[in-house]
């Protein structure tokens, strides 16, 4: 039987999503969903490059750009930030942990006050803002091996506030602070993952490898820096694309 490639466009607020799947002309089932990926080559999108970032409390060699790929050593626990603040935006991040149990993240709307404090001290630490968790599956085994609980975090795209206000979307972590992903779609270390993030008027939503999984609303403040997190393990970012929205 000849297969036809089905193209569909999904309009989400100000974002245009396109999906493609090699399937016969039958409706997708829950086991075979149509995956939606943002067209980050559409008008208004641009790449974040080395010139767009400023070191906060990382070491000189924590972050390095090689052939268009951003490499992070993971040491010390720290961040680098965008040179400018953002309000409403959408963002595409493609990332890969190099080792099992890798830990990292993207901070949205990181507050200038917290970033300035980290910069002035030069000490290890993370800013206030909304964290989009980037965590390898091996982290669960690592924490369990230390005899500690593992039910308070997930490895498929948690979204949670750090010293700011946010009402997370369900399902929730046991303490109610984190938005746990509705589906488990992240790939393990050594494989590339695709995050699409949309942050508009205090609401944050995350898509992992083509499907929306987590987020929150009522974020306050809803403006600040984008920060990339170094947290103990090497990670690579091969795509950092952003589009500012009204």
Secondary structure, 3 states (H helix, E strand, C coil): CCCEEEEEEEEECCEEEEEEEEECCCCCCCCCCCCEEECCCCCCCEECCHHHEEECCCCCCCEEEECCEEEECCCCCEEEEECCCECCEEEEEEEEECCCCCEEEEEEEECHHHHHHHHHHCCCCCCCEEEEEEECCHHHHHHHHCCCCCCCCCCCCCEEEECCEEEECCCECCCCCEECCCCCCCCCCCCCEEEEEEEECCEEEEEECCEEEEEEEEEECCCEEEEEEECCCCEEEEEEEEEECC
